[in-house]
């Protein structure tokens, strides 16, 4: 019974990711895990890119527009990118136009305001590199 529930939940997550890709036009790899409580910006959805085997935890927010600075709609071509094998902690906020490299861990509650280099851990508000030179496996788990 328990394994059926796990399969059912995984199927719902897969369908939701497909929904984001097909209906909204987000560039999300098929094997990305996005928590049901995570929020992706649907105002400018084509500017969100998420690499393969990335996990986005609950209450995370990924923004692709900023109305106050006129970075929205057709005028704003800068993309919010998250690399492959990343982990975005719960409650993290990724601001528009930020690029997060491959194999990055974003700490819980972090506010990412600038680009993050690959193979690093960032945390804080604003997020700063805490550790670099890390290796992660699927879904941002440390190797």
Rosetta blueprint (number, residue, H / E / L):
1 X L
2 X H
3 X H
4 X H
5 X H
6 X H
7 X H
8 X H
9 X H
10 X H
11 X H
12 X H
13 X H
14 X H
15 X H
16 X H
17 X H
18 X H
19 X H
20 X H
21 X H
22 X H
23 X H
24 X H
25 X L
26 X L
27 X E
28 X E
29 X L
30 X L
31 X L
32 X L
33 X E
34 X E
35 X L
36 X L
37 X L
38 X L
39 X E
40 X E
41 X L
42 X L
43 X L
44 X L
45 X H
46 X H
47 X H
48 X E
49 X E
50 X E
51 X L
52 X L
53 X L
54 X L
55 X E
56 X E
57 X L
58 X L
59 X L
60 X L
61 X E
62 X E
63 X L
64 X L
65 X L
66 X E
67 X H
68 X H
69 X H
70 X L
71 X E
72 X L
73 X H
74 X H
75 X H
76 X L
77 X L
78 X L
79 X L
80 X E
81 X E
82 X E
83 X L
84 X L
85 X L
86 X L
87 X E
88 X E
89 X L
90 X L
91 X L
92 X L
93 X E
94 X E
95 X L
96 X L
97 X L
98 X L
99 X E
100 X E
101 X L
102 X L
103 X L
104 X L
105 X E
106 X E
107 X L
108 X L
109 X L
110 X L
111 X E
112 X E
113 X L
114 X L
115 X L
116 X E
117 X L
118 X L
119 X L
120 X E
121 X E
122 X E
123 X E
124 X L
125 X E
126 X L
127 X L
128 X E
129 X E
130 X E
131 X E
132 X E
133 X L
134 X L
135 X L
136 X E
137 X L
138 X H
139 X H
140 X H
141 X L
142 X E
143 X L
